[in-house]
Amino acid sequence: MEMVQTIAIILAAVGALNWGLVGLFKFDLVALIAGGLKFGDVNTLSRIIYVLVAIAGIISVTGLLGM
C-alpha cells in the first residue's frame, strides 16, 4: 500500500502543478502532454490523466487522515 500512496502523492503533485500553471499562466500541462491540445480541450488521454489525478488526490487525503 505504501507504493500506491507514493504514486498517488506524485500524481497529486502533478495535478497541483497543473492547476498552478492554469491559474498563473492559463497553461494546461495535461493538454500539452495529451497531444498538444489547446487550453480547455480534452480527449480520451487527457480525461484518463484527469481521472487518475483525482483518484490520486482521494488516496492521498485518505492516507493523510489515516484511513
GUBA-646858 format. One record per residue: residue number from 0; residue in three letters; chain; y, x, z of N, C-alpha, C in turn. Coordinates in Angstrom, 3 decimals, always signed. Example, Ala and Ser with C-alpha at 12.3 -4.5 7.8 and 13.67 -1.06 7.14 Angstrom:
! GUBA-646858
NODE, i, aa, ch, n.y, n.x, n.z, ca.y, ca.x, ca.z, c.y, c.x, c.z
NODE, 0, ALA, A, -5.690, +13.190, +7.800, -4.500, +12.300, +7.800, -3.300, +13.200, +7.800
NODE, 1, SER, A, -2.250, +12.850, +7.080, -1.060, +13.670, +7.140, +0.030, +12.900, +7.870
This chain:
! GUBA-646858
NODE, i, aa, ch, n.y, n.x, n.z, ca.y, ca.x, ca.z, c.y, c.x, c.z
NODE, 0, MET, A, -1.208, +0.828, +0.000, +0.000, +0.000, +0.000, +1.255, +0.860, +0.000
NODE, 1, GLU, A, +1.136, +2.072, +0.573, +2.295, +2.952, +0.624, +2.755, +3.334, -0.785
NODE, 2, MET, A, +1.827, +3.535, -1.709, +2.163, +3.876, -3.089, +2.892, +2.710, -3.757
NODE, 3, VAL, A, +2.442, +1.482, -3.502, +3.078, +0.293, -4.071, +4.513, +0.188, -3.568
NODE, 4, GLN, A, +4.719, +0.431, -2.287, +6.073, +0.345, -1.738, +6.973, +1.452, -2.268
NODE, 5, THR, A, +6.418, +2.638, -2.490, +7.203, +3.728, -3.062, +7.658, +3.374, -4.476
NODE, 6, ILE, A, +6.748, +2.862, -5.277, +7.083, +2.443, -6.643, +8.103, +1.312, -6.597
NODE, 7, ALA, A, +7.923, +0.384, -5.666, +8.853, -0.743, -5.537, +10.255, -0.257, -5.188
NODE, 8, ILE, A, +10.359, +0.707, -4.311, +11.667, +1.229, -3.923, +12.340, +1.919, -5.111
NODE, 9, ILE, A, +11.563, +2.664, -5.896, +12.115, +3.330, -7.078, +12.621, +2.295, -8.082
NODE, 10, LEU, A, +11.818, +1.265, -8.341, +12.240, +0.215, -9.274, +13.460, -0.542, -8.757
NODE, 11, ALA, A, +13.496, -0.793, -7.458, +14.654, -1.479, -6.877, +15.904, -0.606, -7.013
NODE, 12, ALA, A, +15.748, +0.701, -6.876, +16.878, +1.612, -7.058, +17.363, +1.590, -8.505
NODE, 13, VAL, A, +16.435, +1.524, -9.449, +16.817, +1.413, -10.859, +17.603, +0.119, -11.086
NODE, 14, GLY, A, +17.140, -0.976, -10.471, +17.853, -2.240, -10.573, +19.248, -2.155, -9.977
NODE, 15, ALA, A, +19.359, -1.488, -8.837, +20.670, -1.323, -8.204, +21.589, -0.481, -9.081
NODE, 16, LEU, A, +21.044, +0.572, -9.679, +21.829, +1.402, -10.592, +22.302, +0.576, -11.784
NODE, 17, ASN, A, +21.414, -0.237, -12.339, +21.792, -1.068, -13.476, +22.917, -2.033, -13.100
NODE, 18, TRP, A, +22.808, -2.682, -11.942, +23.867, -3.612, -11.523, +25.183, -2.882, -11.270
NODE, 19, GLY, A, +25.098, -1.667, -10.746, +26.313, -0.876, -10.560, +26.983, -0.560, -11.885
NODE, 20, LEU, A, +26.172, -0.182, -12.878, +26.715, +0.099, -14.209, +27.306, -1.156, -14.847
NODE, 21, VAL, A, +26.640, -2.288, -14.650, +27.163, -3.552, -15.179, +28.507, -3.871, -14.528
NODE, 22, GLY, A, +28.570, -3.737, -13.219, +29.803, -4.068, -12.506, +30.958, -3.132, -12.808
NODE, 23, LEU, A, +30.664, -1.854, -12.933, +31.737, -0.884, -13.140, +32.151, -0.726, -14.604
NODE, 24, PHE, A, +31.152, -0.735, -15.491, +31.433, -0.377, -16.881, +30.992, -1.411, -17.912
NODE, 25, LYS, A, +30.438, -2.545, -17.438, +29.876, -3.550, -18.335, +28.876, -2.902, -19.306
NODE, 26, PHE, A, +28.023, -2.039, -18.730, +26.991, -1.317, -19.477, +25.642, -1.708, -18.908
NODE, 27, ASP, A, +24.766, -2.235, -19.751, +23.451, -2.705, -19.321, +22.393, -1.669, -19.688
NODE, 28, LEU, A, +21.968, -0.869, -18.705, +20.971, +0.183, -18.917, +19.643, -0.400, -19.362
NODE, 29, VAL, A, +19.248, -1.527, -18.797, +17.973, -2.152, -19.176, +18.005, -2.562, -20.646
NODE, 30, ALA, A, +19.103, -3.116, -21.099, +19.219, -3.489, -22.510, +19.077, -2.261, -23.404
NODE, 31, LEU, A, +19.663, -1.153, -22.994, +19.565, +0.081, -23.769, +18.117, +0.572, -23.815
NODE, 32, ILE, A, +17.448, +0.578, -22.658, +16.054, +1.025, -22.587, +15.153, +0.117, -23.412
NODE, 33, ALA, A, +15.465, -1.166, -23.434, +14.613, -2.149, -24.104, +14.884, -2.267, -25.599
NODE, 34, GLY, A, +15.549, -1.309, -26.162, +15.709, -1.335, -27.604, +17.138, -1.327, -28.098
NODE, 35, GLY, A, +18.063, -0.858, -27.291, +19.438, -0.746, -27.731, +20.142, -2.067, -27.944
NODE, 36, LEU, A, +19.754, -3.067, -27.164, +20.381, -4.380, -27.282, +21.826, -4.328, -26.799
NODE, 37, LYS, A, +22.613, -5.279, -27.250, +23.982, -5.401, -26.759, +23.957, -5.975, -25.349
NODE, 38, PHE, A, +25.057, -5.805, -24.643, +25.174, -6.297, -23.272, +24.826, -7.786, -23.205
NODE, 39, GLY, A, +23.904, -8.108, -22.322, +23.533, -9.501, -22.106, +22.410, -10.005, -22.977
NODE, 40, ASP, A, +22.067, -9.277, -24.051, +20.948, -9.688, -24.901, +19.636, -9.361, -24.200
NODE, 41, VAL, A, +18.646, -10.209, -24.396, +17.334, -9.973, -23.800, +16.248, -10.096, -24.864
NODE, 42, ASN, A, +15.183, -9.356, -24.641, +13.985, -9.504, -25.445, +12.798, -9.463, -24.477
NODE, 43, THR, A, +11.607, -9.465, -24.992, +10.429, -9.519, -24.124, +10.370, -8.320, -23.188
NODE, 44, LEU, A, +10.632, -7.121, -23.702, +10.576, -5.923, -22.862, +11.626, -5.963, -21.756
NODE, 45, SER, A, +12.842, -6.358, -22.081, +13.880, -6.409, -21.048, +13.551, -7.460, -19.990
NODE, 46, ARG, A, +12.974, -8.584, -20.402, +12.564, -9.604, -19.419, +11.490, -9.066, -18.487
NODE, 47, ILE, A, +10.542, -8.318, -19.033, +9.491, -7.716, -18.211, +10.104, -6.742, -17.214
NODE, 48, ILE, A, +11.045, -5.926, -17.670, +11.703, -4.969, -16.772, +12.448, -5.716, -15.665
NODE, 49, TYR, A, +13.193, -6.761, -16.031, +13.923, -7.531, -15.018, +12.975, -8.166, -14.002
NODE, 50, VAL, A, +11.852, -8.700, -14.458, +10.881, -9.323, -13.547, +10.258, -8.264, -12.636
NODE, 51, LEU, A, +9.910, -7.096, -13.189, +9.347, -6.028, -12.360, +10.332, -5.551, -11.304
NODE, 52, VAL, A, +11.602, -5.451, -11.668, +12.628, -5.046, -10.700, +12.779, -6.111, -9.614
NODE, 53, ALA, A, +12.722, -7.382, -9.988, +12.811, -8.466, -8.990, +11.636, -8.426, -8.027
NODE, 54, ILE, A, +10.437, -8.238, -8.556, +9.245, -8.135, -7.701, +9.368, -6.915, -6.796
NODE, 55, ALA, A, +9.858, -5.809, -7.338, +10.045, -4.598, -6.542, +11.031, -4.836, -5.404
NODE, 56, GLY, A, +12.089, -5.578, -5.680, +13.049, -5.901, -4.627, +12.422, -6.720, -3.511
NODE, 57, ILE, A, +11.592, -7.678, -3.892, +10.910, -8.511, -2.888, +9.958, -7.667, -2.054
NODE, 58, ILE, A, +9.190, -6.806, -2.715, +8.261, -5.928, -1.986, +9.033, -4.996, -1.059
NODE, 59, SER, A, +10.148, -4.460, -1.525, +10.958, -3.567, -0.691, +11.513, -4.268, +0.542
NODE, 60, VAL, A, +11.971, -5.494, +0.367, +12.504, -6.249, +1.506, +11.396, -6.577, +2.502
NODE, 61, THR, A, +10.240, -6.992, +2.009, +9.138, -7.319, +2.932, +8.691, -6.066, +3.683
NODE, 62, GLY, A, +8.711, -4.901, +3.023, +8.379, -3.655, +3.703, +9.411, -3.307, +4.757
NODE, 63, LEU, A, +10.658, -3.576, +4.459, +11.736, -3.299, +5.385, +11.643, -4.178, +6.631
NODE, 64, LEU, A, +11.211, -5.428, +6.423, +11.097, -6.364, +7.532, +9.774, -6.230, +8.275
NODE, 65, GLY, A, +8.898, -5.346, +7.788, +7.622, -5.121, +8.466, +6.592, -6.196, +8.212
NODE, 66, MET, A, +6.692, -6.871, +7.093, +5.746, -7.938, +6.778, +4.520, -7.380, +6.096
